[in-house]
Amino acid sequence: MRELLAEAWEEALEGLVLHRDRQVLYLNPKAEELLGVSREKVVGRPLLLALRDHRLEALALHGGERTLEVRGRTLRAKALPGRLYLLDETELNRRLEALEEATQALAHELRTPLAGMGPLLEALTPRTPQEREVLDLLKAEVARLSRLVRDLSLTQPGPRRTFLLEELWPRLAKLLGERLKGRQVEVNLPHTLHTNPEALFQILLNLLDNALKYGRDPIRLLSREEEGRLFVEVRDQGPELPNYQALFLPRHRGFQGGAGQGLGLYLVRRIAQGLGGEAYAQREGAENVFGVSLPLN
């Protein structure tokens, strides 16, 4: 067993440094690469000689978890007694920065055509009740997308008001329309919340879209209150997934390298953070749970 563990750490993508009494006992090849040292030269020598950074040494000695810029790399470091784990997040940060720039560019490009679509729709004259209903839906969606573009620009936070969560369901059902037919979707949204309703609507739309694409029935949309926060969740019966938190990064769940950019859950997290909350995903029993936690006040 020890031989298997030793072999696994030799091949790991995460760096590991073992130390005792401020002396290096072992570091694996990944740690050697991330720290830019030769383990033949540092094993048995002072810990600082291997880490070459007083912040990393202090973390290794006192414990904790931090993200540090070390010799041109962004390292996520976690220290436990005698062990220092190092994860390279340089590429992840680069991708997130690039996505941030792309999001801002997209918001800028969409702002002008959306502003022009509103007056064009107002100029249309419906001839039947059905045309009136379709036109009203189009107007509402253009207004929603305009608000979303504004929120994504991070310059003008959307207005907040107190509302019943269940008010959002008829709009969601109408917008998702045909995709809900034949699906088993249970809705239980009894709570009231003071926040930006359009932002929360976009969150629920993305979470439901995620469940309808990749989950299995029954799908449950629910809200629950716990320790002064409100949790709004979409639950499905799909198979257990290997890494839930990674799904909120761009180009994850369902991304196949085609036209889509895999941004749905990333935008959920981004919008939730703008509301003072956080997005999460986890496994509970037989259900995959995707949700957001928001402050009640």
Backbone as CSV, one residue per row, in Angstrom:
resi,resn,N_x,N_y,N_z,CA_x,CA_y,CA_z,C_x,C_y,C_z
1,MET,0.828,-1.204,0.000,0.000,0.000,0.000,0.868,1.261,0.000
2,ARG,1.924,1.266,0.840,2.794,2.433,0.892,3.468,2.674,-0.456
3,GLU,3.838,1.593,-1.119,4.476,1.735,-2.429,3.510,2.347,-3.441
4,LEU,2.238,1.952,-3.371,1.236,2.513,-4.277,1.015,3.990,-4.005
5,LEU,0.958,4.358,-2.710,0.779,5.770,-2.364,1.972,6.597,-2.823
6,ALA,3.176,6.063,-2.612,4.376,6.781,-3.049,4.380,6.964,-4.561
7,GLU,3.980,5.935,-5.280,3.939,6.027,-6.746,2.883,7.033,-7.193
8,ALA,1.746,7.050,-6.482,0.677,7.987,-6.842,1.144,9.431,-6.678
9,TRP,1.830,9.725,-5.576,2.302,11.092,-5.378,3.397,11.468,-6.359
10,GLU,4.160,10.516,-6.823,5.172,10.805,-7.835,4.534,11.229,-9.158
11,GLU,3.296,10.777,-9.396,2.604,11.071,-10.651,1.531,12.142,-10.495
12,ALA,1.336,12.656,-9.289,0.227,13.573,-9.016,0.400,14.912,-9.728
13,LEU,-0.758,15.543,-10.013,-0.772,16.888,-10.603,-0.700,17.967,-9.531
14,GLU,-0.792,17.578,-8.281,-0.696,18.503,-7.156,0.668,18.342,-6.496
15,GLY,1.287,19.452,-6.150,2.582,19.389,-5.493,2.445,19.022,-4.028
16,LEU,3.423,18.275,-3.509,3.423,17.884,-2.097,4.829,18.063,-1.543
17,VAL,4.915,18.771,-0.412,6.164,18.920,0.317,5.956,18.379,1.723
18,LEU,6.788,17.416,2.116,6.747,16.890,3.479,7.927,17.477,4.246
19,HIS,7.667,17.888,5.506,8.738,18.515,6.271,8.571,18.207,7.754
20,ARG,9.701,18.325,8.495,9.678,18.148,9.942,10.839,18.931,10.530
21,ASP,10.537,19.654,11.599,11.567,20.473,12.258,12.259,21.413,11.263
22,ARG,11.435,22.006,10.371,11.922,22.976,9.382,12.889,22.364,8.367
23,GLN,12.882,21.038,8.245,13.726,20.358,7.272,12.835,19.651,6.243
24,VAL,13.280,19.641,4.992,12.523,18.993,3.922,12.743,17.486,3.968
25,LEU,11.651,16.728,4.040,11.740,15.269,4.016,11.515,14.712,2.610
26,TYR,10.621,15.367,1.873,10.260,14.850,0.541,9.517,15.927,-0.221
27,LEU,9.724,15.985,-1.518,8.821,16.733,-2.395,8.691,15.962,-3.693
28,ASN,7.467,15.948,-4.209,7.223,15.173,-5.421,7.620,15.975,-6.658
29,PRO,7.625,15.344,-7.837,8.047,16.049,-9.053,7.247,17.302,-9.354
30,LYS,5.922,17.299,-9.048,5.119,18.482,-9.334,5.546,19.640,-8.447
31,ALA,5.804,19.378,-7.163,6.280,20.439,-6.274,7.643,20.939,-6.741
32,GLU,8.477,20.035,-7.197,9.788,20.404,-7.724,9.635,21.380,-8.897
33,GLU,8.664,21.071,-9.766,8.409,21.943,-10.926,7.848,23.293,-10.496
34,LEU,6.852,23.288,-9.598,6.199,24.530,-9.197,7.139,25.454,-8.426
35,LEU,8.020,24.868,-7.630,8.930,25.673,-6.823,10.217,26.018,-7.568
36,GLY,10.459,25.346,-8.684,11.653,25.635,-9.460,12.933,25.224,-8.769
37,VAL,12.903,24.050,-8.113,14.089,23.566,-7.398,14.387,22.127,-7.818
38,SER,15.544,21.647,-7.454,15.922,20.254,-7.663,15.817,19.534,-6.327
39,ARG,14.996,18.502,-6.271,14.787,17.871,-4.972,16.051,17.193,-4.442
40,GLU,16.924,16.769,-5.352,18.186,16.198,-4.876,18.979,17.208,-4.053
41,LYS,18.772,18.501,-4.340,19.535,19.539,-3.659,18.858,20.090,-2.412
42,VAL,17.571,19.791,-2.241,16.866,20.403,-1.106,16.381,19.401,-0.065
43,VAL,16.231,18.126,-0.437,15.801,17.132,0.553,16.856,17.031,1.645
44,GLY,16.425,17.124,2.896,17.320,17.114,4.027,17.873,18.479,4.392
45,ARG,17.523,19.488,3.613,18.003,20.853,3.854,16.870,21.691,4.476
46,PRO,17.147,22.934,4.874,16.108,23.791,5.471,14.912,23.998,4.540
47,LEU,13.734,24.065,5.129,12.492,24.203,4.372,12.511,25.447,3.484
48,LEU,13.040,26.533,4.003,13.059,27.774,3.234,13.880,27.638,1.961
49,LEU,14.871,26.774,1.959,15.693,26.568,0.767,14.862,25.990,-0.367
50,ALA,13.869,25.155,-0.029,12.996,24.572,-1.052,11.888,25.532,-1.455
51,LEU,11.295,26.203,-0.471,10.157,27.070,-0.765,10.597,28.412,-1.354
52,ARG,11.721,28.923,-0.895,12.282,30.194,-1.369,11.264,31.328,-1.309
53,ASP,10.422,31.300,-0.286,9.398,32.323,-0.117,8.964,32.303,1.346
54,HIS,9.158,33.425,2.055,8.834,33.474,3.475,7.344,33.292,3.738
55,ARG,6.489,33.701,2.776,5.057,33.528,2.960,4.687,32.048,2.928
56,LEU,5.276,31.312,1.993,5.025,29.872,1.930,5.577,29.168,3.162
57,GLU,6.737,29.605,3.621,7.315,28.978,4.807,6.418,29.212,6.017
58,ALA,5.939,30.446,6.195,5.064,30.745,7.335,3.787,29.922,7.265
59,LEU,3.233,29.762,6.061,2.023,28.960,5.893,2.306,27.509,6.238
60,ALA,3.418,26.987,5.742,3.776,25.590,6.007,3.945,25.331,7.494
61,LEU,4.490,26.299,8.218,4.776,26.109,9.636,3.553,26.325,10.525
62,HIS,2.664,27.229,10.125,1.544,27.599,10.993,0.192,27.066,10.510
63,GLY,0.137,26.557,9.276,-1.103,25.984,8.759,-1.997,27.016,8.107
64,GLY,-2.974,26.534,7.349,-3.922,27.418,6.684,-3.947,27.185,5.190
65,GLU,-4.627,28.080,4.499,-4.787,27.964,3.044,-4.793,29.353,2.437
66,ARG,-3.979,29.559,1.417,-3.885,30.866,0.763,-3.589,30.690,-0.716
67,THR,-3.905,31.739,-1.464,-3.492,31.812,-2.866,-2.394,32.860,-2.965
68,LEU,-1.257,32.474,-3.522,-0.086,33.344,-3.565,0.493,33.397,-4.974
69,GLU,1.027,34.556,-5.325,1.801,34.687,-6.551,3.251,34.350,-6.209
70,VAL,3.761,33.282,-6.793,5.113,32.811,-6.489,5.872,32.588,-7.788
71,ARG,6.871,33.402,-8.028,7.737,33.283,-9.205,6.942,33.112,-10.494
72,GLY,5.994,34.026,-10.682,5.234,34.054,-11.924,4.088,33.070,-11.998
73,ARG,3.837,32.318,-10.938,2.727,31.368,-10.910,1.728,31.763,-9.824
74,THR,0.472,31.417,-10.056,-0.555,31.570,-9.028,-0.737,30.215,-8.365
75,LEU,-0.325,30.101,-7.112,-0.367,28.831,-6.405,-1.416,28.862,-5.303
76,ARG,-2.247,27.844,-5.283,-3.160,27.622,-4.163,-2.440,26.697,-3.198
77,ALA,-2.106,27.186,-2.010,-1.315,26.416,-1.057,-2.155,26.079,0.169
78,LYS,-2.099,24.826,0.573,-2.810,24.375,1.777,-1.817,23.651,2.671
79,ALA,-1.742,24.073,3.924,-0.760,23.507,4.851,-1.446,22.783,6.001
80,LEU,-1.030,21.540,6.214,-1.414,20.745,7.368,-0.128,20.352,8.084
81,PRO,-0.201,19.883,9.319,1.037,19.559,10.036,1.962,18.643,9.240
82,GLY,3.126,19.164,8.907,4.129,18.379,8.192,3.899,18.236,6.705
83,ARG,2.836,18.858,6.189,2.509,18.685,4.759,2.118,20.023,4.147
84,LEU,2.617,20.284,2.970,2.241,21.472,2.218,1.818,21.035,0.825
85,TYR,0.559,21.337,0.465,0.024,20.981,-0.843,0.018,22.221,-1.730
86,LEU,0.401,22.034,-2.986,0.495,23.149,-3.923,-0.275,22.821,-5.191
87,LEU,-1.185,23.705,-5.566,-1.968,23.525,-6.785,-1.767,24.740,-7.674
88,ASP,-1.401,24.510,-8.919,-1.137,25.599,-9.863,-2.454,26.089,-10.463
89,GLU,-2.834,27.333,-10.146,-4.068,27.918,-10.679,-3.772,29.015,-11.690
90,THR,-2.567,29.035,-12.219,-2.184,30.084,-13.170,-3.068,30.068,-14.401
91,GLU,-3.248,28.897,-14.999,-4.046,28.801,-16.216,-5.513,29.093,-15.926
92,LEU,-6.006,28.638,-14.786,-7.393,28.914,-14.413,-7.622,30.411,-14.298
93,ASN,-6.713,31.122,-13.618,-6.859,32.572,-13.483,-6.783,33.263,-14.836
94,ARG,-5.904,32.764,-15.700,-5.799,33.368,-17.034,-7.109,33.196,-17.801
95,ARG,-7.706,32.008,-17.703,-8.960,31.757,-18.396,-10.082,32.626,-17.841
96,LEU,-10.120,32.788,-16.518,-11.167,33.610,-15.915,-11.005,35.083,-16.283
97,GLU,-9.761,35.554,-16.337,-9.518,36.936,-16.754,-9.933,37.142,-18.206
98,ALA,-9.606,36.149,-19.054,-9.999,36.252,-20.462,-11.512,36.229,-20.604
99,LEU,-12.168,35.392,-19.789,-13.622,35.323,-19.849,-14.248,36.616,-19.358
100,GLU,-13.650,37.215,-18.324,-14.135,38.505,-17.831,-14.087,39.550,-18.931
101,GLU,-12.971,39.590,-19.660,-12.841,40.537,-20.774,-13.868,40.242,-21.856
102,ALA,-14.059,38.946,-22.151,-15.039,38.568,-23.180,-16.456,38.928,-22.751
103,THR,-16.757,38.758,-21.455,-18.085,39.098,-20.947,-18.357,40.586,-21.090
104,GLN,-17.357,41.392,-20.754,-17.520,42.832,-20.881,-17.681,43.240,-22.348
105,ALA,-16.910,42.603,-23.221,-17.027,42.906,-24.646,-18.399,42.501,-25.174
106,LEU,-18.877,41.330,-24.749,-20.192,40.856,-25.178,-21.290,41.804,-24.709
107,ALA,-21.208,42.230,-23.439,-22.207,43.157,-22.909,-22.204,44.454,-23.715
108,HIS,-21.018,44.916,-24.065,-20.911,46.155,-24.847,-21.531,45.984,-26.234
109,GLU,-21.247,44.844,-26.879,-21.753,44.619,-28.233,-23.272,44.440,-28.261
110,LEU,-23.840,43.859,-27.198,-25.281,43.599,-27.172,-26.097,44.820,-26.773
111,ARG,-25.458,45.749,-26.078,-26.194,46.880,-25.524,-26.899,47.687,-26.619
112,THR,-26.204,47.988,-27.713,-26.782,48.828,-28.768,-27.923,48.145,-29.507
113,PRO,-27.747,46.895,-30.024,-28.888,46.275,-30.729,-30.095,46.049,-29.835
114,LEU,-29.879,45.724,-28.560,-31.019,45.538,-27.669,-31.758,46.849,-27.438
115,ALA,-31.005,47.933,-27.348,-31.643,49.241,-27.176,-32.507,49.583,-28.391
116,GLY,-32.099,49.132,-29.573,-32.874,49.420,-30.780,-34.064,48.510,-30.983
117,MET,-34.029,47.319,-30.381,-35.126,46.367,-30.577,-36.392,46.796,-29.851
118,GLY,-36.227,47.449,-28.699,-37.402,47.879,-27.941,-38.327,48.771,-28.747
119,PRO,-37.827,49.882,-29.309,-38.689,50.742,-30.128,-39.284,50.040,-31.336
120,LEU,-38.536,49.126,-31.960,-39.067,48.399,-33.115,-40.268,47.545,-32.715
121,LEU,-40.173,46.885,-31.550,-41.293,46.070,-31.095,-42.497,46.933,-30.742
122,GLU,-42.239,48.114,-30.176,-43.338,49.018,-29.846,-44.074,49.484,-31.088
123,ALA,-43.378,49.522,-32.217,-43.992,50.001,-33.456,-44.898,48.958,-34.101
124,LEU,-44.789,47.698,-33.691,-45.601,46.633,-34.276,-47.025,46.682,-33.735
125,THR,-47.974,46.384,-34.587,-49.392,46.379,-34.194,-49.947,44.968,-34.354
126,PRO,-50.215,44.287,-33.249,-50.754,42.923,-33.353,-52.192,42.935,-33.865
127,ARG,-52.511,41.906,-34.633,-53.853,41.831,-35.218,-54.757,40.841,-34.496
128,THR,-54.180,39.932,-33.736,-54.972,38.924,-33.025,-54.487,38.835,-31.580
129,PRO,-55.307,38.260,-30.701,-54.853,38.063,-29.307,-53.578,37.220,-29.224
130,GLN,-53.444,36.233,-30.122,-52.246,35.397,-30.109,-51.005,36.224,-30.464
131,GLU,-51.144,37.106,-31.469,-50.017,37.965,-31.827,-49.685,38.924,-30.689
132,ARG,-50.699,39.407,-29.989,-50.477,40.284,-28.844,-49.680,39.561,-27.758
133,GLU,-50.044,38.296,-27.497,-49.354,37.519,-26.473,-47.889,37.305,-26.850
134,VAL,-47.639,36.954,-28.125,-46.263,36.742,-28.585,-45.465,38.041,-28.497
135,LEU,-46.081,39.143,-28.901,-45.389,40.429,-28.873,-45.045,40.834,-27.438
136,ASP,-45.995,40.625,-26.526,-45.726,40.948,-25.124,-44.571,40.106,-24.584
137,LEU,-44.526,38.835,-24.989,-43.433,37.970,-24.545,-42.098,38.459,-25.094
138,LEU,-42.086,38.844,-26.363,-40.853,39.363,-26.967,-40.383,40.634,-26.267
139,LYS,-41.320,41.528,-25.963,-40.955,42.758,-25.258,-40.361,42.451,-23.886
140,ALA,-40.985,41.516,-23.186,-40.502,41.170,-21.855,-39.101,40.558,-21.925
141,GLU,-38.846,39.744,-22.956,-37.535,39.107,-23.074,-36.462,40.108,-23.475
142,VAL,-36.796,41.036,-24.343,-35.830,42.081,-24.700,-35.494,42.917,-23.482
143,ALA,-36.511,43.232,-22.679,-36.268,44.007,-21.458,-35.405,43.221,-20.481
144,ARG,-35.674,41.913,-20.367,-34.874,41.086,-19.463,-33.426,41.008,-19.926
145,LEU,-33.212,40.799,-21.218,-31.848,40.715,-21.737,-31.120,42.043,-21.577
146,SER,-31.840,43.130,-21.726,-31.216,44.443,-21.530,-30.763,44.613,-20.091
147,ARG,-31.599,44.157,-19.158,-31.212,44.242,-17.749,-30.034,43.317,-17.450
148,LEU,-30.031,42.142,-18.077,-28.925,41.218,-17.863,-27.619,41.811,-18.379
149,VAL,-27.651,42.410,-19.561,-26.453,43.051,-20.112,-25.966,44.147,-19.180
150,ARG,-26.890,44.919,-18.628,-26.513,45.963,-17.694,-25.856,45.375,-16.454
151,ASP,-26.428,44.284,-15.918,-25.860,43.670,-14.729,-24.490,43.071,-15.000
152,LEU,-24.297,42.489,-16.192,-23.010,41.892,-16.526,-21.927,42.938,-16.707
153,SER,-22.327,44.162,-17.023,-21.335,45.213,-17.213,-20.725,45.672,-15.898
154,LEU,-21.340,45.281,-14.760,-20.831,45.621,-13.426,-20.805,47.121,-13.162
155,THR,-21.568,47.889,-13.913,-21.542,49.335,-13.716,-22.809,49.849,-13.037
156,GLN,-23.928,49.188,-13.288,-25.196,49.649,-12.713,-25.930,48.465,-12.092
157,PRO,-25.831,48.282,-10.779,-26.547,47.183,-10.152,-28.049,47.321,-10.348
158,GLY,-28.702,46.192,-10.602,-30.134,46.218,-10.871,-30.941,46.584,-9.640
159,PRO,-32.163,47.091,-9.825,-33.003,47.481,-8.685,-33.472,46.271,-7.890
160,ARG,-33.612,46.452,-6.597,-34.071,45.384,-5.714,-35.474,45.713,-5.212
161,ARG,-36.247,44.681,-4.964,-37.556,44.856,-4.364,-37.917,43.576,-3.627
162,THR,-38.925,43.651,-2.790,-39.395,42.476,-2.063,-40.480,41.783,-2.886
163,PHE,-40.340,40.492,-3.083,-41.294,39.769,-3.925,-41.361,38.310,-3.492
164,LEU,-42.443,37.643,-3.867,-42.602,36.213,-3.637,-41.860,35.439,-4.720
165,LEU,-41.061,34.473,-4.322,-40.312,33.704,-5.314,-41.231,33.010,-6.314
166,GLU,-42.407,32.601,-5.852,-43.312,31.873,-6.743,-43.793,32.743,-7.912
167,GLU,-43.619,34.068,-7.802,-43.983,34.946,-8.922,-43.139,34.664,-10.159
168,LEU,-41.944,34.112,-9.974,-41.044,33.887,-11.095,-41.420,32.653,-11.918
169,TRP,-42.137,31.710,-11.303,-42.385,30.448,-11.987,-43.228,30.586,-13.262
170,PRO,-44.342,31.318,-13.279,-45.107,31.420,-14.539,-44.268,31.942,-15.697
171,ARG,-43.399,32.909,-15.444,-42.524,33.420,-16.510,-41.543,32.350,-16.964
172,LEU,-40.977,31.615,-16.012,-40.053,30.546,-16.372,-40.760,29.479,-17.207
173,ALA,-41.956,29.105,-16.770,-42.703,28.066,-17.482,-43.050,28.497,-18.899
174,LYS,-43.428,29.767,-19.047,-43.781,30.257,-20.379,-42.556,30.314,-21.280
175,LEU,-41.437,30.747,-20.731,-40.227,30.882,-21.544,-39.671,29.516,-21.940
176,LEU,-39.694,28.553,-21.012,-39.162,27.229,-21.324,-40.140,26.419,-22.176
177,GLY,-41.426,26.731,-22.060,-42.456,26.211,-22.946,-42.358,24.730,-23.267
178,GLU,-42.051,24.433,-24.550,-42.042,23.072,-25.057,-41.075,22.169,-24.294
179,ARG,-40.009,22.723,-23.761,-38.999,21.891,-23.097,-39.529,21.274,-21.812
180,LEU,-40.569,21.857,-21.235,-41.142,21.328,-20.000,-42.172,20.234,-20.258
181,LYS,-42.665,20.138,-21.483,-43.701,19.150,-21.791,-43.137,17.740,-21.656
182,GLY,-43.851,16.920,-20.918,-43.424,15.547,-20.706,-42.383,15.389,-19.613
183,ARG,-41.945,16.493,-19.015,-40.968,16.425,-17.922,-41.682,16.542,-16.585
184,GLN,-41.124,15.917,-15.589,-41.698,15.962,-14.247,-40.940,17.004,-13.430
185,VAL,-41.548,18.179,-13.288,-40.919,19.286,-12.579,-41.807,19.692,-11.403
186,GLU,-41.259,19.629,-10.199,-41.980,20.008,-8.989,-41.473,21.373,-8.528
187,VAL,-42.410,22.275,-8.185,-42.051,23.639,-7.798,-42.552,23.915,-6.392
188,ASN,-41.649,24.354,-5.527,-42.029,24.715,-4.151,-41.198,25.929,-3.744
189,LEU,-41.757,27.120,-3.977,-41.051,28.385,-3.723,-41.900,29.254,-2.791
190,PRO,-41.995,28.901,-1.509,-42.903,29.617,-0.604,-42.323,30.883,0.016
191,HIS,-41.050,31.200,-0.243,-40.400,32.281,0.487,-40.514,33.633,-0.203
192,THR,-40.279,34.677,0.595,-40.214,36.054,0.111,-38.773,36.537,0.241
193,LEU,-38.318,37.324,-0.729,-36.929,37.765,-0.725,-36.845,39.207,-1.214
194,HIS,-35.884,39.941,-0.669,-35.613,41.303,-1.133,-34.310,41.285,-1.918
195,THR,-34.424,41.306,-3.234,-33.248,41.284,-4.097,-33.669,41.763,-5.481
196,ASN,-32.786,41.612,-6.452,-33.100,41.967,-7.826,-33.837,40.795,-8.468
197,PRO,-35.139,40.908,-8.729,-35.899,39.761,-9.252,-35.430,39.310,-10.630
198,GLU,-34.964,40.245,-11.466,-34.525,39.865,-12.805,-33.244,39.052,-12.747
199,ALA,-32.357,39.398,-11.814,-31.125,38.631,-11.660,-31.437,37.223,-11.169
200,LEU,-32.348,37.104,-10.195,-32.705,35.784,-9.694,-33.439,34.980,-10.768
201,PHE,-34.258,35.652,-11.570,-34.928,34.977,-12.677,-33.890,34.364,-13.625
202,GLN,-32.835,35.107,-13.944,-31.800,34.596,-14.833,-31.077,33.412,-14.202
203,ILE,-30.834,33.481,-12.907,-30.201,32.363,-12.204,-31.054,31.105,-12.331
204,LEU,-32.349,31.220,-12.037,-33.229,30.054,-12.091,-33.382,29.538,-13.513
205,LEU,-33.404,30.438,-14.477,-33.498,30.017,-15.876,-32.284,29.174,-16.252
206,ASN,-31.094,29.617,-15.847,-29.880,28.869,-16.167,-29.829,27.538,-15.429
207,LEU,-30.252,27.524,-14.151,-30.232,26.280,-13.395,-31.233,25.272,-13.947
208,LEU,-32.414,25.749,-14.328,-33.402,24.847,-14.917,-32.947,24.343,-16.278
209,ASP,-32.352,25.224,-17.066,-31.811,24.807,-18.361,-30.766,23.712,-18.160
210,ASN,-29.914,23.869,-17.162,-28.890,22.883,-16.841,-29.522,21.533,-16.486
211,ALA,-30.573,21.565,-15.641,-31.222,20.323,-15.217,-31.971,19.656,-16.364
212,LEU,-32.645,20.451,-17.201,-33.389,19.880,-18.322,-32.465,19.249,-19.350
213,LYS,-31.287,19.818,-19.515,-30.326,19.277,-20.490,-29.648,18.013,-19.987
214,TYR,-29.201,18.040,-18.728,-28.303,16.992,-18.265,-28.843,16.163,-17.111
215,GLY,-29.921,16.606,-16.473,-30.445,15.876,-15.325,-31.516,14.872,-15.717
216,ARG,-32.037,14.211,-14.714,-33.112,13.235,-14.900,-34.274,13.585,-13.980
217,ASP,-35.475,13.278,-14.418,-36.675,13.542,-13.630,-36.743,12.610,-12.414
218,PRO,-37.442,13.049,-11.359,-38.086,14.353,-11.247,-37.085,15.470,-10.948
219,ILE,-37.388,16.640,-11.482,-36.596,17.847,-11.227,-37.369,18.676,-10.203
220,ARG,-36.686,19.126,-9.169,-37.355,19.883,-8.110,-36.752,21.274,-8.002
221,LEU,-37.618,22.286,-8.087,-37.232,23.684,-7.881,-37.798,24.101,-6.535
222,LEU,-36.916,24.444,-5.597,-37.396,24.710,-4.245,-36.564,25.799,-3.574
223,SER,-37.131,26.343,-2.501,-36.416,27.304,-1.655,-36.517,26.844,-0.213
224,ARG,-35.460,27.149,0.561,-35.450,26.798,1.984,-34.628,27.847,2.729
225,GLU,-34.985,28.061,3.984,-34.300,29.053,4.815,-33.460,28.348,5.867
226,GLU,-32.242,28.824,6.057,-31.355,28.207,7.035,-30.326,29.225,7.518
227,GLU,-30.260,29.436,8.823,-29.262,30.297,9.458,-29.189,31.692,8.818
228,GLY,-30.350,32.286,8.620,-30.392,33.651,8.121,-30.118,33.823,6.643
229,ARG,-30.086,32.722,5.901,-29.873,32.800,4.455,-30.962,31.994,3.750
230,LEU,-31.208,32.380,2.512,-32.199,31.677,1.710,-31.476,30.873,0.635
231,PHE,-31.825,29.618,0.554,-31.234,28.720,-0.439,-32.289,28.426,-1.501
232,VAL,-31.955,28.714,-2.750,-32.842,28.441,-3.875,-32.142,27.406,-4.740
233,GLU,-32.797,26.256,-4.941,-32.114,25.114,-5.543,-32.926,24.479,-6.665
234,VAL,-32.201,23.886,-7.605,-32.781,22.999,-8.602,-32.121,21.647,-8.409
235,ARG,-32.923,20.634,-8.143,-32.423,19.290,-7.861,-32.870,18.323,-8.954
236,ASP,-31.976,17.414,-9.341,-32.343,16.414,-10.347,-31.795,15.055,-9.938
237,GLN,-32.274,14.019,-10.619,-31.928,12.638,-10.274,-30.820,12.079,-11.161
238,GLY,-30.011,12.941,-11.745,-28.948,12.472,-12.613,-27.873,11.726,-11.855
239,PRO,-26.927,11.088,-12.580,-25.848,10.348,-11.922,-24.910,11.279,-11.176
240,GLU,-24.220,10.743,-10.188,-23.255,11.530,-9.431,-22.134,12.017,-10.335
241,LEU,-21.691,13.240,-10.115,-20.668,13.867,-10.955,-19.335,13.911,-10.208
242,PRO,-18.226,13.895,-10.931,-16.920,13.771,-10.260,-16.441,15.018,-9.532
243,ASN,-16.739,16.208,-10.047,-16.200,17.434,-9.441,-17.230,18.540,-9.581
244,TYR,-18.026,18.737,-8.533,-19.158,19.656,-8.630,-18.729,21.114,-8.748
245,GLN,-17.721,21.525,-7.985,-17.343,22.934,-8.011,-16.749,23.332,-9.356
246,ALA,-16.080,22.399,-10.028,-15.494,22.717,-11.332,-16.560,23.022,-12.370
247,LEU,-17.808,22.602,-12.127,-18.870,22.834,-13.101,-19.199,24.313,-13.252
248,PHE,-18.821,25.125,-12.265,-19.082,26.556,-12.354,-17.991,27.291,-13.129
249,LEU,-16.985,26.577,-13.584,-15.959,27.187,-14.423,-16.412,27.137,-15.873
250,PRO,-15.921,28.033,-16.718,-16.310,28.017,-18.134,-15.960,26.700,-18.804
251,ARG,-16.771,26.294,-19.757,-16.537,25.121,-20.600,-16.567,23.818,-19.815
252,HIS,-17.494,23.723,-18.877,-17.633,22.470,-18.163,-18.975,21.821,-18.509
253,ARG,-19.794,21.443,-17.550,-20.885,20.498,-17.762,-21.547,20.644,-19.131
254,GLY,-21.439,19.598,-19.934,-22.084,19.570,-21.235,-21.289,20.194,-22.353
255,PHE,-20.154,20.836,-22.056,-19.398,21.484,-23.131,-18.761,20.429,-24.020
256,GLN,-18.975,20.559,-25.315,-18.453,19.590,-26.260,-17.498,20.212,-27.267
257,GLY,-17.062,21.429,-27.020,-16.119,22.050,-27.928,-16.766,22.629,-29.169
258,GLY,-18.101,22.760,-29.156,-18.789,23.281,-30.318,-19.065,24.758,-30.185
259,ALA,-20.263,25.183,-30.635,-20.571,26.610,-30.657,-20.796,27.164,-29.256
260,GLY,-21.317,26.326,-28.339,-21.566,26.823,-26.994,-20.282,27.071,-26.239
261,GLN,-20.370,27.938,-25.247,-19.190,28.267,-24.455,-19.273,27.731,-23.030
262,GLY,-20.339,26.987,-22.699,-20.427,26.429,-21.360,-20.444,27.485,-20.276
263,LEU,-21.208,28.583,-20.484,-21.166,29.701,-19.551,-22.338,29.723,-18.583
264,GLY,-23.322,28.820,-18.731,-24.536,28.914,-17.933,-24.294,28.933,-16.444
265,LEU,-23.569,27.940,-15.927,-23.317,27.888,-14.486,-22.303,28.938,-14.055
266,TYR,-21.380,29.278,-14.945,-20.448,30.363,-14.613,-21.210,31.661,-14.376
267,LEU,-22.204,31.943,-15.231,-22.994,33.156,-15.068,-23.847,33.088,-13.803
268,VAL,-24.317,31.888,-13.447,-25.063,31.739,-12.194,-24.206,32.191,-11.021
269,ARG,-22.966,31.725,-10.969,-22.085,32.128,-9.871,-21.796,33.618,-9.921
270,ARG,-21.550,34.129,-11.094,-21.218,35.552,-11.237,-22.383,36.426,-10.770
271,ILE,-23.605,36.097,-11.205,-24.771,36.896,-10.826,-25.055,36.752,-9.333
272,ALA,-24.934,35.521,-8.804,-25.176,35.299,-7.378,-24.218,36.125,-6.527
273,GLN,-22.961,36.184,-6.916,-21.998,36.984,-6.163,-22.341,38.462,-6.234
274,GLY,-22.894,38.898,-7.370,-23.329,40.281,-7.488,-24.486,40.610,-6.568
275,LEU,-25.245,39.598,-6.169,-26.363,39.781,-5.238,-25.930,39.599,-3.790
276,GLY,-24.635,39.408,-3.560,-24.148,39.193,-2.207,-24.236,37.751,-1.753
277,GLY,-24.411,36.834,-2.704,-24.540,35.420,-2.354,-23.455,34.579,-2.991
278,GLU,-23.741,33.291,-3.114,-22.784,32.358,-3.695,-23.540,31.211,-4.335
279,ALA,-22.947,30.630,-5.362,-23.510,29.459,-6.022,-22.801,28.210,-5.526
280,TYR,-23.478,27.091,-5.571,-22.880,25.845,-5.103,-23.506,24.668,-5.845
281,ALA,-22.810,23.551,-5.799,-23.318,22.298,-6.359,-22.814,21.171,-5.487
282,GLN,-23.643,20.156,-5.291,-23.257,19.058,-4.414,-24.172,17.865,-4.666
283,ARG,-23.797,16.758,-4.069,-24.610,15.545,-4.119,-25.279,15.349,-2.785
284,GLU,-26.600,15.145,-2.785,-27.345,14.833,-1.569,-28.222,13.627,-1.850
285,GLY,-27.866,12.490,-1.247,-28.632,11.282,-1.493,-28.571,10.887,-2.950
286,ALA,-29.731,10.782,-3.591,-29.791,10.404,-4.997,-29.904,11.615,-5.919
287,GLU,-29.738,12.828,-5.358,-29.967,14.035,-6.146,-28.691,14.836,-6.369
288,ASN,-28.592,15.416,-7.570,-27.630,16.477,-7.817,-28.306,17.794,-7.454
289,VAL,-27.610,18.629,-6.686,-28.183,19.882,-6.203,-27.370,21.047,-6.754
290,PHE,-28.048,21.932,-7.479,-27.429,23.153,-7.976,-28.240,24.309,-7.421
291,GLY,-27.571,25.233,-6.733,-28.332,26.307,-6.110,-27.503,27.524,-5.801
292,VAL,-28.182,28.488,-5.208,-27.534,29.708,-4.737,-28.011,29.981,-3.318
293,SER,-27.115,30.525,-2.499,-27.486,30.992,-1.166,-27.421,32.507,-1.182
294,LEU,-28.463,33.146,-0.664,-28.586,34.598,-0.700,-28.934,35.131,0.680
295,PRO,-28.457,36.335,1.005,-28.838,36.927,2.289,-30.311,37.280,2.313
296,LEU,-30.942,37.077,3.447,-32.380,37.358,3.546,-32.632,38.856,3.642
297,ASN,-31.674,39.622,4.124,-31.875,41.066,4.274,-30.868,41.821,3.409
